[in-house]
Structures are given as C-alpha cells and as structure tokens.
Amino acid sequence: MSYEAYKNNQLGFNTRQLHAGYNPAEHYRSKAVPIYQTAAFELGDFERCIRLFDYSEEGHSYVRFSNPTNTVLEKRLTSLEGGAESIALGSGMAAISNTFLNIAVAGDEIVSVNTLYGGSTTLLNSILPDYGIVGKFVEDENDIESYKKVITDKTKAIYIESLGNPGMNIIDIEAVANLAHENGIPLIVDNTFATPYLLRPFEYGADIVCYSATKYLAGHGTTIVGAVVEKGGFNWLNGKFPQFEKFYDEYKDTIGKEVLDETMFTKRLRIRYLTDLGSHLSPNSAFNLLQGIETLSLRMREHTANAQKVAEFLESHPQVLSVSYPGLKSNKYHELAKKYFPKGPGAIMSIRLKGGISAARKVLKKVKVFDYMVNVGDAKSLIVHSATSTHFGQSKEEREKAGVYDDTLRLSIGIEEAEDLIDDLKHALDSIEG
Ligand SMILES: *Cc1c(COP(=O)(O)O)cnc(C)c1O
C-alpha cells in the first residue's frame, strides 16, 4: 500500500494527529514511530558530509541538531498548528528562552504582560536583562493603548499567552498582532493551555507559537518537552533584525533564499541555539509526545466539558469567593472566549476562597481525587496553591498583578467523571467551616 496521509494537510485534525509527518515507508514500514536511540549518524561520503554541514542537504549528523523521531514530532506539530516549520526542544522553558534569544540581542526589548507563566516572567524580568535584553510589561493587557505606550524602536517582539496563568485571562490576539505588524515586529504566543485543538493563534495573526508540550500535548504527566512553531513568511529582513540579515547572507546560497524567506526563524533557532546552547529533546521523550498527541482532540473535548461543569459547581458554592474561568457567563473574558475558543476555553481555572489561606490549606488537605501538584494539563485532575508554589518568591504586588492572591487555588481539570470531581471538591469545600 502507499502511505499518503502523512503529507496531506487537507485531512481533518483527528486524522492528522494520528498520521501527519510520519511515512512508514521511510522507516521499514514500522507502524509505531521508531525511537532512534543514537547520538550520531554515519555521514556517508565526503560530499554528503559537506552538504549536511553547510545545510544544503537536510539530514541527520549529530543528534543535538536533529533526530528522525523528533523530526516526526516536529512535522506533526507543524501540521496541527497550520505553520511552516517547528522545532522540538527539551522543555517549554527551553522553547521560550531560545525564542527570546533568537529574536533579540543586547540593547533590544521584548514587550509582554503581567499575566505570564512564572518562568517566563523571571526570564524577561531578571535573567535576560543581565544580557542586555529587557522585558517591558504593559500596564493593562486588555487595553491596546497600553501596548503602544511601551513599544519603542528597540522592541523586537510582543509576547503573550493565549490563556493567562492562572487567571485564565484572554487577550485580543488579533488586535495585538495587528499592532505588532504595524511596528514591523512579530507576535509570539505561548499557546500551552489551549493547544492547537482549541486555538490556532496563526489564524489570528500570530507569527510564532511556543509550547510547554509537557502539559496537554503530552497529556499524561510523563514527559518534559517544549516546542516552537513558525507560521512562515514574516519579513525578518525589514531592517529591525540585523542578526537575521547576517544569517541570511551566510546561508542564502546553501539553505536557499526561498526556504529562508519562509522559515528563517526556525532555521536560525536550530543552527544557532538548539545546536550550541544544547536544549536537545531525547527521542524517547519525542516518542511519548507522539503517543500523547494521537488522542489530543479526544482529551481536550473531555477536559473542557468537565471544566465547564466544575466551574459552574464552584461558582455556586458558598465558600467560593470567585471563579476565574472564561466559560462562565459571569467571567469578564466570556465574550473573547466565544470568539477565540468556540470549543471551550481550556480546562484550567483558579478560584478564590472566602476563608483565605487557611481555607486553601484545608481544601488541599481534604481532596482525594485531585492531586496536590504544580503541573497542569495532565489527564488526571490537579490542584495547587499558587502563592506558595508556582508564584513563590514573587512579591505580593507582582503576584496580585498576575491574579494570585493568598486565597487562590489553581485547578487543572482532568478527564475523570465530572461527578467524581465535583463530589471531591464539594466534600473539601464543605469541610472549611468545621
Ligand atoms: C509549564 C509551562 C511553561 C514551562 O514549560 P516546561 O515544559 O515546564 O519547561 C511555560 N509556559 C506555560 C504556560 C506553562 O504552563
């Protein structure tokens, strides 16, 4: 038989999550994607070695640069996201830090928001500034004028999350993308909480999408993985990015102008940063990811349906002060959720408790189905007190800007029976009074 499904991007999402990017005929017809557990590949002959090292031929030499198992994962993600090319890396933070380093050099700025994943805030606030790359944070992420105020000639990108952590705030991606493009800079979106099943930021103008694939893409809490996907076609030669001009001159005759015009971001990320900073993803981890992605849409449908039921229950409980979940009609992002998340705004939510931090402590002690963990996006339900874990070490003011109060719990709703999750939370919340 011939295998054609691997390269047909017209197929539906459910089909592509099983087949995209993998042609068994190129791998001894193994139906499972093989794990290439090797550190290096034989180069063949003298001329081929030169072609591999000047990048005029695509192929594998040393695995810190590429590996066939990872290549399948990258192609699958590219297809699901509707992008031009992807890179898989050793973690979500590797994906994000390598992206920042690729886009900005000393003297440059990256504009972002206060409602970011803690590690990303730390990068922009405390780590990259030591290397001359400064994060600038907008005052109000829902007000486009706020972004205009902080964008300068030095700004090289706007960086946001499609669903903020842990408040589940939604930014008007389309408006921010337009503003970025008016300024000749790309919009980068961390789409971890949404996944390409719920939202494809490229359809709203984003240029780069980053993932902690550790979460829903892997789906089972087994593996740390990151990914960067490039939409393709952004003009990196518009005068704002001298590092890309230099790269273009260096590689236009070997990689080729057409390829660079389409995917120069990913090419430079791989050749400069993946290779020489060394955030390589092990092929075993890539394999786990591929297993997870096969059921992504099925899991996301269950996750979001459960989340809606749990959020509605929590909103009705007398011990709960507020629930941040955009699927609720009362939520301030409900209208944006309808635009960007017709399939449901993910399955992570945060709640505030009337009884303060001591109530939060009681709930964590009483839950029996929810696991007390900092992870999210596992098939299993997880709960955590953000102020003493994910946002530990930030000042009270910094935390509260991100929506993390002393009485805040973050929940990641799994795919158990919704009734069991509600019973578990009801029991724990009812125990607060006593
Ligand atoms: C977990 C997470 C990250 C970091 O990813 P790792 O895979 O843990 O390195 C980045 N962004 C968001 C939104 C996350 O949830």
The ligand as an SDF file (V2000), in Angstrom:
LIG
                    3D

 15 15  0  0  0  0  0  0  0  0999 V2000
    4.6810   24.7740   32.1960 C   0  0  0  0  0  0  0  0  0  0  0  0
    4.6510   25.9950   31.3760 C   0  0  0  0  0  0  0  0  0  0  0  0
    5.8170   26.5190   30.8080 C   0  0  0  0  0  0  0  0  0  0  0  0
    7.1780   25.8890   31.0450 C   0  0  0  0  0  0  0  0  0  0  0  0
    7.2480   24.6470   30.4420 O   0  0  0  0  0  0  0  0  0  0  0  0
    8.1950   23.4360   30.9240 P   0  0  0  0  0  0  0  0  0  0  0  0
    7.8630   22.3550   29.9550 O   0  0  0  0  0  0  0  0  0  0  0  0
    7.8320   23.1210   32.3310 O   0  0  0  0  0  0  0  0  0  0  0  0
    9.6010   23.9290   30.7950 O   0  0  0  0  0  0  0  0  0  0  0  0
    5.7090   27.6450   30.0110 C   0  0  0  0  0  0  0  0  0  0  0  0
    4.5200   28.2420   29.7900 N   0  0  0  0  0  0  0  0  0  0  0  0
    3.3790   27.7790   30.3390 C   0  0  0  0  0  0  0  0  0  0  0  0
    2.1010   28.4870   30.0630 C   0  0  0  0  0  0  0  0  0  0  0  0
    3.3930   26.6400   31.1460 C   0  0  0  0  0  0  0  0  0  0  0  0
    2.2670   26.1880   31.6970 O   0  0  0  0  0  0  0  0  0  0  0  0
  1  2  1  0
  2  3  1  0
  2 14  2  0
  3  4  1  0
  3 10  2  0
  4  5  1  0
  5  6  1  0
  6  7  2  0
  6  8  1  0
  6  9  1  0
 10 11  1  0
 11 12  2  0
 12 13  1  0
 12 14  1  0
 14 15  1  0
M  END
$$$$
